[in-house]
Amino acid sequence: MFELNLDISHFLDTYWQKKPTVIKKGFIDFDDPIMPDEIAGLSMEEEIESRLVYKVDDQWHAESGPFTDFEKLENEGVSLLVQAVDHWHVESQELVRPFRFLPNWRIDDLMISYSTSKGGVGPHIDNYDVFIIQGLGKRHWRVGKKNTQQPISGHGVLRHCEPFDAIINVNLEPGDILYIPSGCPHEGYAIEPSINYSVGFRAPDQNDLLSSFTDYNIDNNEPSERYIDNVMQVREKPGQIETQELEELHRVMLAKCQTPDALIPWFGKMVSEAKHELDIAEIEQPHTSQEILNLFEEGAQFTRLGGLRAIYFEQAAYYLFINGDQFDCEGFTELGHHLCDQDEVGSEVVELLQDDTGALNLFTKLVNLGYWYAI
């Protein structure tokens, strides 16, 4: 279990999305939940996104996994990066939990990198907020002010940027945490073989939102209003789009999202969909509701699958959105919200499940989907 050594309210008021900071001994007596050979093992899997980054003759190179050969990691200046490790490695999932003082829907994934001495990915800018936890070894970091540098095309998959002046210039040791807001240029290089854990927080931009909303309406055959101009006058300037026409086009475009509540079915689906593969274990024989109760009575706890996204809306509290699907918990919202707010479910819900058939049926369904499992 990892416990943050952090004044959370002060951090949110002073640093969150404002400026970078170093949290020395953010985790006291830090022990790595994963070792380099396990990181390499994950990078061999087809379902898991991974990358090797290194320089040759001052040129950056990036190779995508899965990998079967790790000879390059015998050299200096090489980094192996593995995405969404929280989906696949139970012990590493624990590193995400301490950051749930931020909204679950903003959490992206846990990326882990192993670097040989002098390994890094170059100066770059990310479009997400990130907490970088230092594990094994030591790493030197430089961070600049937000939005002061322009990206350059050093390599297609690496968001390199121009050189920048550092406002943070520090060596991180095990348990130290570096927070970097979106848009701040930064670079890190391993002083010695080291492991870094990056807990990322993404936010959609306008293009993401508009594109996804349009796709949702098309996929769900939502009725659409067409532009009309049934009051027409003779045009002296047929090449001109008049003000009232543009205003009507604007109204038609916004008609489907005039109120926040109208966005709930789409956004719930969008934000709860997994961005990376989930390690869902196939259920050979579905559990019955009585079997679920028996497991609880035997002292079992149920843990949410690593990387599973589960959210609800304040405005529509009886709907749950889990892995891109909508579930109804009307009449037992207490259970639904508990599933979204907590990583583990135990004896605290037994009485509710015993008293409400609908709640028990929903939880049984979620277990049989592989979204919660007994430990």
Backbone torsions as a table, in degrees:
resi	resn	phi	psi	omega
1	MET	NA	128.5	179.7
2	PHE	-104.3	132.9	-179.4
3	GLU	-122.9	124.5	-178.0
4	LEU	-69.9	133.0	173.3
5	ASN	-96.9	78.0	-169.0
6	LEU	-153.3	135.8	169.8
7	ASP	-81.1	97.2	-169.9
8	ILE	-64.3	-43.8	-178.5
9	SER	-62.2	-42.7	177.9
10	HIS	-63.8	-41.5	179.3
11	PHE	-60.9	-46.5	-177.9
12	LEU	-64.5	-40.1	-178.8
13	ASP	-70.9	-34.3	-169.3
14	THR	-100.9	-35.5	-168.8
15	TYR	-119.4	-36.6	-171.5
16	TRP	-54.9	117.6	-178.4
17	GLN	59.0	20.0	179.2
18	LYS	-116.7	-53.6	-178.3
19	LYS	-157.3	154.0	-179.0
20	PRO	-73.7	160.0	177.1
21	THR	-156.5	157.2	175.2
22	VAL	-106.1	130.8	177.0
23	ILE	-109.2	93.2	-179.9
24	LYS	-67.1	134.7	-178.1
25	LYS	53.7	42.5	176.5
26	GLY	-59.4	-33.0	169.1
27	PHE	-120.8	116.4	-178.5
28	ILE	-80.9	140.6	-180.0
29	ASP	53.4	50.9	-174.5
30	PHE	-69.4	132.0	173.5
31	ASP	-118.7	129.7	179.5
32	ASP	-63.4	130.1	177.0
33	PRO	-79.7	-7.3	-176.5
34	ILE	-148.0	149.0	-179.0
35	MET	-109.5	161.7	-177.3
36	PRO	-53.6	-38.9	-179.0
37	ASP	-67.4	-30.7	176.8
38	GLU	-72.4	-37.3	176.4
39	ILE	-61.2	-45.3	177.4
40	ALA	-61.3	-40.0	179.0
41	GLY	-61.0	-40.4	177.5
42	LEU	-63.7	-36.8	-178.0
43	SER	-70.0	-8.0	177.6
44	MET	-86.2	-10.2	-175.1
45	GLU	-86.6	136.3	-178.8
46	GLU	-61.8	-36.1	-173.3
47	GLU	-77.9	-12.4	-171.8
48	ILE	-107.0	128.9	-179.3
49	GLU	-77.6	127.9	-179.1
50	SER	-145.5	164.7	-175.2
51	ARG	-155.8	141.5	169.4
52	LEU	-106.1	130.0	-178.8
53	VAL	-125.2	133.2	-179.0
54	TYR	-162.5	170.7	178.7
55	LYS	-117.8	142.5	172.7
56	VAL	-132.9	124.0	-179.2
57	ASP	51.9	44.5	177.3
58	ASP	66.2	16.1	176.3
59	GLN	-113.8	135.2	-179.9
60	TRP	-78.0	143.6	176.0
61	HIS	-133.3	145.4	176.6
62	ALA	-138.8	125.2	177.8
63	GLU	-112.8	139.9	179.2
64	SER	-97.8	142.7	177.9
65	GLY	-78.0	-179.0	10.2
66	PRO	-76.1	154.2	-175.9
67	PHE	-112.9	147.1	173.4
68	THR	-122.0	-9.5	-175.6
69	ASP	-129.4	126.1	-177.0
70	PHE	-120.1	28.1	-179.7
71	GLU	-60.9	-34.2	-178.7
72	LYS	-60.8	-27.9	-179.2
73	LEU	-74.8	-0.5	172.3
74	GLU	-85.0	-8.7	-178.0
75	ASN	-101.3	162.5	172.3
76	GLU	-73.3	156.7	170.2
77	GLY	75.8	27.5	-178.2
78	VAL	-121.6	139.4	177.7
79	SER	-127.2	136.3	173.1
80	LEU	-110.3	120.7	-178.0
81	LEU	-115.3	134.4	179.6
82	VAL	-127.7	125.3	-177.7
83	GLN	-86.9	155.3	169.6
84	ALA	52.2	43.0	179.6
85	VAL	-65.2	-26.6	177.4
86	ASP	-64.2	-16.9	176.9
87	HIS	-77.3	-20.9	-167.0
88	TRP	-124.8	-18.1	-173.3
89	HIS	-124.6	108.7	-170.5
90	VAL	-59.7	-45.4	-177.7
91	GLU	-63.2	-36.1	-179.9
92	SER	-71.4	-24.8	177.1
93	GLN	-56.6	-30.7	-176.7
94	GLU	-62.2	-22.0	-179.4
95	LEU	-73.0	-19.3	-179.8
96	VAL	-81.8	-34.8	-173.3
97	ARG	-54.6	-42.4	-177.7
98	PRO	-62.5	-16.2	-177.5
99	PHE	-97.5	11.3	179.3
100	ARG	-79.8	13.7	165.8
101	PHE	-73.0	-9.8	171.8
102	LEU	-101.4	157.3	-175.7
103	PRO	-60.0	136.2	179.4
104	ASN	-56.5	-36.3	-174.1
105	TRP	-68.5	-16.2	179.4
106	ARG	-87.1	-17.2	-178.1
107	ILE	-69.1	131.1	177.8
108	ASP	-93.2	-76.5	179.4
109	ASP	-164.9	178.0	174.3
110	LEU	-106.1	112.5	176.1
111	MET	-100.8	135.2	179.7
112	ILE	-119.8	136.3	177.0
113	SER	-125.7	139.9	170.7
114	TYR	-115.2	126.9	-178.2
115	SER	-123.9	138.4	168.2
116	THR	-77.0	171.4	-179.7
117	SER	-52.7	135.3	-179.4
118	LYS	72.8	6.0	180.0
119	GLY	-76.8	143.1	177.2
120	GLY	-170.2	-174.2	178.3
121	VAL	-120.4	8.5	177.4
122	GLY	88.8	166.8	177.4
123	PRO	-66.6	129.2	-175.6
124	HIS	-154.2	171.6	178.9
125	ILE	-126.1	132.4	176.5
126	ASP	-106.5	152.3	178.3
127	ASN	-99.2	31.1	176.6
128	TYR	-145.9	156.7	174.0
129	ASP	-79.1	145.4	-176.9
130	VAL	-146.6	140.6	168.2
131	PHE	-105.0	120.8	179.8
132	ILE	-106.4	116.0	-177.7
133	ILE	-99.4	127.6	177.5
134	GLN	-83.2	126.3	174.5
135	GLY	-105.6	-130.2	178.4
136	LEU	-49.1	136.8	174.1
137	GLY	80.4	-164.3	-179.8
138	LYS	-132.9	150.8	-179.2
139	ARG	-141.8	140.5	177.8
140	HIS	-97.9	133.5	-178.4
141	TRP	-126.0	142.2	168.7
142	ARG	-124.6	135.5	179.4
143	VAL	-133.5	137.0	179.4
144	GLY	-107.9	177.5	178.1
145	LYS	-67.0	155.1	-176.3
146	LYS	-68.2	137.5	172.1
147	ASN	55.5	39.4	178.5
148	THR	-107.5	-12.3	-175.8
149	GLN	-119.0	155.6	177.9
150	GLN	-102.8	141.0	175.4
151	PRO	-63.4	151.1	173.5
152	ILE	-129.4	159.8	-174.6
153	SER	-92.7	66.1	176.8
154	GLY	-72.4	-36.6	177.4
155	HIS	-160.3	146.5	-172.8
156	GLY	-58.6	-38.7	-176.1
157	VAL	-99.3	-1.5	179.3
158	LEU	-111.1	123.6	-175.4
159	ARG	-83.1	65.5	-178.1
160	HIS	-68.4	154.6	-179.6
161	CYS	-134.1	171.1	178.3
162	GLU	-66.2	161.3	174.3
163	PRO	-56.1	148.7	-176.3
164	PHE	-140.7	157.6	174.4
165	ASP	-83.1	133.2	-175.8
166	ALA	-87.4	135.1	169.4
167	ILE	-102.4	-14.8	170.0
168	ILE	-127.3	129.8	-179.2
169	ASN	-143.0	98.3	-164.5
170	VAL	-149.4	152.7	169.7
171	ASN	-98.6	128.3	177.3
172	LEU	-98.6	140.5	177.2
173	GLU	-118.2	165.8	-175.9
174	PRO	-50.0	128.8	-179.6
175	GLY	95.1	-16.0	176.0
176	ASP	-73.1	150.7	-179.2
177	ILE	-129.8	133.8	174.9
178	LEU	-111.8	121.6	175.2
179	TYR	-99.7	128.1	-179.8
180	ILE	-126.7	115.6	176.6
181	PRO	-69.0	158.3	175.1
182	SER	-55.3	135.7	175.9
183	GLY	93.6	-6.2	179.5
184	CYS	-88.1	124.9	176.2
185	PRO	-67.3	144.0	-179.2
186	HIS	-158.3	158.9	174.9
187	GLU	-153.2	145.2	178.9
188	GLY	-138.3	141.7	178.9
189	TYR	-133.0	136.2	-179.6
190	ALA	-69.4	127.1	173.9
191	ILE	-75.5	-33.0	177.2
192	GLU	-148.8	167.5	179.4
193	PRO	-48.7	127.9	-171.0
194	SER	-149.0	159.9	176.9
195	ILE	-118.7	135.5	173.6
196	ASN	-124.9	142.2	179.5
197	TYR	-116.5	122.8	-177.0
198	SER	-114.9	113.4	175.7
199	VAL	-96.7	109.2	-173.3
200	GLY	-99.4	147.2	178.2
201	PHE	-127.4	112.4	-178.6
202	ARG	-101.2	157.0	172.6
203	ALA	-137.0	135.9	-179.2
204	PRO	-69.1	147.3	173.7
205	ASP	-97.6	179.3	-175.5
206	GLN	-58.6	-42.0	-179.4
207	ASN	-65.0	-40.7	176.5
208	ASP	-58.1	-46.8	-176.1
209	LEU	-66.1	-48.4	-177.2
210	LEU	-64.5	-43.3	-179.5
211	SER	-64.0	-46.0	-178.7
212	SER	-65.9	-41.1	-179.7
213	PHE	-63.4	-41.3	177.8
214	THR	-64.9	-44.8	178.8
215	ASP	-60.4	-40.9	179.6
216	TYR	-60.9	-46.2	-179.0
217	ASN	-63.9	-38.6	178.6
218	ILE	-68.6	-46.8	-177.4
219	ASP	-63.8	-30.8	-177.3
220	ASN	-99.3	11.7	177.7
221	ASN	51.1	40.2	178.4
222	GLU	-67.4	135.4	178.4
223	PRO	-59.5	139.6	-177.2
224	SER	-124.9	139.2	178.7
225	GLU	-84.6	135.3	179.2
226	ARG	-101.8	145.6	176.4
227	TYR	-63.2	134.3	174.7
228	ILE	-133.0	154.7	175.2
229	ASP	-141.0	68.0	-174.9
230	ASN	-75.6	-10.2	171.9
231	VAL	-104.4	103.1	-173.5
232	MET	-126.1	140.6	176.1
233	GLN	-121.9	160.2	178.5
234	VAL	-59.3	132.9	-178.0
235	ARG	-95.4	125.1	171.7
236	GLU	-83.0	-24.8	179.5
237	LYS	-126.1	80.1	-175.1
238	PRO	-64.6	-18.4	179.3
239	GLY	-82.2	-4.7	-174.2
240	GLN	-99.1	131.3	169.4
241	ILE	-89.3	118.5	-173.1
242	GLU	-81.2	161.2	-175.0
243	THR	-57.6	-44.1	-177.2
244	GLN	-66.9	-27.3	177.3
245	GLU	-70.3	-43.7	178.1
246	LEU	-64.8	-38.3	178.7
247	GLU	-64.8	-38.0	178.2
248	GLU	-68.7	-39.8	175.7
249	LEU	-60.2	-42.1	178.5
250	HIS	-62.1	-42.2	179.3
251	ARG	-63.5	-43.0	179.9
252	VAL	-62.5	-42.1	-179.0
253	MET	-63.9	-35.0	-176.2
254	LEU	-91.7	-5.4	-172.1
255	ALA	-58.7	-33.9	-177.0
256	LYS	-78.6	-14.1	-176.3
257	CYS	-133.6	43.6	-179.3
258	GLN	-72.9	-27.1	178.7
259	THR	-122.1	149.0	178.2
260	PRO	-57.2	-36.9	-178.2
261	ASP	-60.0	-30.3	-179.0
262	ALA	-66.6	-17.0	-178.0
263	LEU	-87.5	-11.6	-170.4
264	ILE	-58.9	-52.5	-177.4
265	PRO	-59.1	-41.2	179.8
266	TRP	-69.8	-50.7	-172.9
267	PHE	-68.8	-34.8	176.7
268	GLY	-59.8	-43.7	177.7
269	LYS	-66.0	-47.1	-176.7
270	MET	-60.1	-49.3	-169.5
271	VAL	-79.8	-16.9	179.9
272	SER	-95.1	-7.8	178.6
273	GLU	-70.9	136.7	178.6
274	ALA	-69.6	135.1	179.2
275	LYS	-86.7	-16.1	177.2
276	HIS	-132.0	164.5	178.6
277	GLU	-56.9	144.4	174.5
278	LEU	-104.2	147.6	179.9
279	ASP	-88.0	67.8	-177.4
280	ILE	-83.6	121.1	177.9
281	ALA	-82.1	127.6	-179.7
282	GLU	-70.2	131.3	-179.4
283	ILE	-86.5	117.0	-179.5
284	GLU	-71.9	-45.2	179.8
285	GLN	-127.4	110.8	-178.3
286	PRO	-56.2	142.5	176.2
287	HIS	-73.5	146.0	169.0
288	THR	-87.7	163.8	178.7
289	SER	-61.5	-37.5	179.7
290	GLN	-66.5	-36.2	177.7
291	GLU	-64.1	-36.7	177.1
292	ILE	-62.6	-45.6	178.5
293	LEU	-62.9	-39.6	179.5
294	ASN	-62.0	-40.8	179.2
295	LEU	-61.5	-43.0	177.6
296	PHE	-61.2	-43.3	-178.6
297	GLU	-64.4	-26.1	178.0
298	GLU	-83.2	0.2	176.6
299	GLY	96.7	8.7	-178.6
300	ALA	-69.8	149.1	166.9
301	GLN	-113.6	153.0	177.3
302	PHE	-113.1	131.5	-178.7
303	THR	-109.0	139.8	177.2
304	ARG	-71.9	139.6	179.7
305	LEU	-57.9	136.2	-180.0
306	GLY	-57.3	130.0	179.3
307	GLY	83.5	-6.3	179.9
308	LEU	-67.7	133.7	179.0
309	ARG	-101.6	125.7	-179.4
310	ALA	-138.5	119.8	-175.1
311	ILE	-140.5	163.6	171.7
312	TYR	-143.4	166.0	-177.4
313	PHE	-111.0	141.7	175.5
314	GLU	-60.3	-37.0	-176.5
315	GLN	-76.6	-19.1	-179.5
316	ALA	-140.2	69.8	-168.1
317	ALA	-67.6	-14.9	-176.8
318	TYR	-91.7	4.0	174.5
319	TYR	-109.2	134.8	171.3
320	LEU	-110.9	145.5	174.2
321	PHE	-122.8	115.3	-174.8
322	ILE	-130.5	120.0	178.4
323	ASN	51.2	41.3	174.9
324	GLY	86.3	0.1	179.8
325	ASP	-115.5	153.3	-179.3
326	GLN	-103.1	135.1	178.5
327	PHE	-127.0	145.1	-178.9
328	ASP	-98.6	124.0	175.6
329	CYS	-121.7	29.6	179.3
330	GLU	-60.9	130.1	-177.5
331	GLY	95.8	-17.7	177.5
332	PHE	-144.3	48.6	-179.5
333	THR	-62.9	-25.6	179.5
334	GLU	-58.2	-44.2	178.0
335	LEU	-66.5	-48.0	-178.0
336	GLY	-56.6	-44.7	-178.4
337	HIS	-70.4	-35.1	177.5
338	HIS	-62.2	-40.1	179.0
339	LEU	-63.3	-36.0	-179.0
340	CYS	-79.8	-33.4	-174.2
341	ASP	-84.9	-27.3	-173.8
342	GLN	-115.5	149.8	177.2
343	ASP	-82.3	-25.6	-177.0
344	GLU	-125.8	148.7	179.5
345	VAL	-124.8	127.2	-177.9
346	GLY	-136.2	-144.7	-173.0
347	SER	-61.5	-19.4	-177.0
348	GLU	-65.0	-16.8	-178.9
349	VAL	-107.2	-1.5	-173.7
350	VAL	-61.4	-47.4	-177.9
351	GLU	-60.9	-41.3	178.8
352	LEU	-62.5	-42.6	-179.4
353	LEU	-67.3	-36.2	179.5
354	GLN	-68.5	-32.6	-174.7
355	ASP	-89.9	-17.0	-173.4
356	ASP	-130.1	109.0	-178.7
357	THR	-62.3	-38.5	-179.6
358	GLY	-62.0	-42.8	179.0
359	ALA	-64.3	-43.7	-179.8
360	LEU	-64.2	-41.0	179.9
361	ASN	-64.7	-40.7	179.5
362	LEU	-65.0	-46.7	-178.3
363	PHE	-64.4	-38.6	177.0
364	THR	-61.1	-41.9	178.4
365	LYS	-61.6	-43.4	-179.1
366	LEU	-65.8	-37.0	176.3
367	VAL	-65.7	-43.3	-179.3
368	ASN	-68.7	-21.8	173.3
369	LEU	-78.0	-9.8	-179.0
370	GLY	86.4	12.4	-176.7
371	TYR	-82.3	-29.5	172.6
372	TRP	-126.6	144.5	179.5
373	TYR	-139.4	150.7	-176.3
374	ALA	-79.0	141.5	174.2
375	ILE	-127.9	NA	NA
